[in-house]
């Protein structure tokens, strides 16, 4: 029979501490990847730089903005 103190013991196991640490690291990396992807697909930045960065990181490359849209943005 188990005692009451064993049933209420909330001390984390070493494996759960390691898993939490890995999950936190993964969350940070996903956030960084999201930031990089937003930069790569933001037409406000130089297309060549965004394209090269996407290729270097193995991410989908951005598509160039249509010429009509580029001209419209340049006249603002």
Backbone as numpy.savetxt, mean C-alpha at the origin, in Angstrom:
# Nx Ny Nz CAx CAy CAz Cx Cy Cz
-9.66 -31.44 36.52 -10.50 -30.27 36.52 -9.61 -29.02 36.52
-10.02 -28.00 35.79 -9.21 -26.79 35.71 -9.68 -25.79 36.73
-8.74 -25.00 37.17 -9.10 -23.96 38.13 -9.64 -22.74 37.40
-10.28 -21.88 38.10 -10.89 -20.68 37.53 -9.81 -19.75 36.96
-8.64 -19.68 37.60 -7.58 -18.78 37.14 -7.04 -19.21 35.78
-7.03 -20.51 35.49 -6.57 -20.97 34.19 -7.55 -20.59 33.09
-8.82 -20.58 33.38 -9.83 -20.26 32.39 -9.82 -18.78 32.03
-9.39 -17.92 32.91 -9.42 -16.48 32.66 -8.04 -15.92 32.32
-7.06 -16.76 32.14 -5.71 -16.31 31.81 -5.72 -15.73 30.40
-5.39 -14.44 30.27 -5.40 -13.77 28.96 -3.99 -13.44 28.48
-2.99 -14.09 29.04 -1.62 -13.87 28.62 -1.46 -14.34 27.18
-1.00 -13.44 26.26 -0.87 -13.85 24.87 0.24 -14.88 24.70
0.01 -15.81 23.81 1.03 -16.80 23.49 2.12 -16.15 22.66
3.35 -16.62 22.74 4.43 -16.02 21.94 4.12 -15.99 20.44
3.45 -17.02 19.94 3.12 -17.06 18.52 2.14 -15.95 18.15
1.20 -15.65 19.05 0.22 -14.61 18.73 0.88 -13.23 18.74
1.90 -13.04 19.56 2.64 -11.78 19.57 3.39 -11.62 18.25
4.04 -12.71 17.79 4.75 -12.67 16.52 3.80 -12.42 15.36
2.65 -13.07 15.39 1.66 -12.90 14.33 1.16 -11.46 14.29
0.90 -10.86 15.44 0.44 -9.47 15.50 1.49 -8.54 14.90
2.76 -8.80 15.22 3.84 -7.98 14.68 3.90 -8.08 13.16
3.77 -9.28 12.64 3.80 -9.49 11.20 2.59 -8.83 10.54
1.43 -8.95 11.15 0.23 -8.30 10.61 0.37 -6.78 10.59
0.97 -6.21 11.62 1.21 -4.76 11.65 2.17 -4.34 10.54
3.23 -5.11 10.35 4.19 -4.82 9.28 3.52 -4.90 7.91
2.68 -5.91 7.72 1.98 -6.08 6.46 1.04 -4.91 6.21
0.37 -4.44 7.24 -0.52 -3.29 7.10 0.26 -2.04 6.67
1.44 -1.84 7.25 2.28 -0.69 6.87 2.71 -0.81 5.41
3.13 -2.01 5.00 3.57 -2.20 3.62 2.43 -1.99 2.63
1.24 -2.45 2.97 0.09 -2.23 2.09 -0.22 -0.75 1.97
-0.08 -0.01 3.04 -0.30 1.43 2.99 0.72 2.12 2.11
1.96 1.69 2.20 3.01 2.28 1.35 2.78 1.94 -0.11
2.37 0.71 -0.38 2.09 0.30 -1.76 0.93 1.11 -2.32
-0.09 1.36 -1.51 -1.23 2.17 -1.93 -0.77 3.60 -2.27
0.12 4.16 -1.45 0.63 5.51 -1.70 1.41 5.56 -3.01
2.23 4.54 -3.25 3.01 4.49 -4.49 2.09 4.33 -5.69
1.09 3.48 -5.58 0.15 3.28 -6.69 -0.61 4.57 -6.99
-0.99 5.31 -5.96 -1.68 6.59 -6.18 -0.76 7.56 -6.91
0.51 7.60 -6.54 1.48 8.47 -7.21 1.63 8.07 -8.68
1.77 6.77 -8.92 1.98 6.28 -10.28 0.82 6.65 -11.20
-0.38 6.66 -10.69 -1.54 6.93 -11.52 -2.06 8.37 -11.40
-1.28 9.25 -10.79 -1.66 10.66 -10.67 -1.07 11.45 -11.84
-1.91 11.91 -12.76 -1.38 12.61 -13.94 -0.73 13.96 -13.63
-0.79 14.41 -12.40 -0.14 15.69 -12.05 1.39 15.55 -12.03
1.88 14.31 -11.98 3.32 14.08 -11.95 3.82 13.67 -13.33
5.12 13.81 -13.55 5.76 13.50 -14.82 5.46 12.05 -15.24
4.96 11.89 -16.46 4.57 10.56 -16.94 5.77 9.62 -17.02
6.89 10.09 -17.52 8.07 9.22 -17.68 8.54 8.69 -16.32
8.52 9.54 -15.32 8.95 9.12 -13.98 7.97 8.09 -13.41
6.68 8.35 -13.58 5.67 7.42 -13.07 5.76 6.08 -13.78
5.97 6.12 -15.09 6.08 4.90 -15.89 7.30 4.09 -15.46
8.44 4.76 -15.32 9.68 4.08 -14.91 9.55 3.47 -13.52
8.92 4.19 -12.61 8.72 3.67 -11.25 7.84 2.43 -11.26
6.78 2.46 -12.03 5.88 1.30 -12.11 6.63 0.09 -12.67
7.41 0.31 -13.72 8.18 -0.80 -14.29 9.18 -1.35 -13.27
9.86 -0.46 -12.60 10.88 -0.88 -11.62 10.28 -1.70 -10.47
9.06 -1.33 -10.04 8.42 -2.01 -8.92 7.55 -3.19 -9.36
7.43 -3.40 -10.67 6.61 -4.49 -11.16 5.12 -4.24 -10.99
4.72 -2.97 -11.01 3.32 -2.59 -10.87 2.74 -2.24 -12.24
1.41 -2.24 -12.37 0.81 -1.84 -13.64 1.23 -0.42 -14.02
1.60 -0.25 -15.27 2.08 1.06 -15.72 0.90 2.00 -15.95
1.11 3.29 -15.76 0.03 4.25 -16.00 -0.21 4.42 -17.50
-1.39 4.84 -17.84 -1.69 5.14 -19.23 -1.56 6.64 -19.42
-1.00 7.05 -20.54 -0.86 8.50 -20.76 -2.23 9.13 -20.92
-2.33 10.39 -20.48 -3.59 11.12 -20.60 -3.83 11.41 -22.07
-5.07 11.38 -22.52 -5.37 11.72 -23.93 -4.88 13.12 -24.26
-4.48 13.34 -25.51 -3.93 14.63 -25.92 -4.91 15.76 -25.69
-6.20 15.54 -25.93 -7.19 16.61 -25.75 -7.27 17.00 -24.28
-7.17 16.03 -23.40 -7.24 16.35 -21.96 -5.97 17.09 -21.51
-4.81 16.70 -22.06 -3.56 17.38 -21.71 -3.63 18.85 -22.13
-4.15 19.11 -23.33 -4.25 20.48 -23.83 -5.20 21.28 -22.97
-6.33 20.69 -22.59 -7.32 21.38 -21.76 -6.73 21.73 -20.41
-5.95 20.80 -19.80 -5.35 21.06 -18.49 -4.26 22.13 -18.60
-3.54 22.16 -19.73 -2.46 23.13 -19.90 -3.00 24.56 -20.04
-4.24 24.70 -20.52 -4.78 26.05 -20.72 -5.44 26.61 -19.49
-5.52 25.87 -18.44 -6.14 26.37 -17.21 -5.25 27.32 -16.48
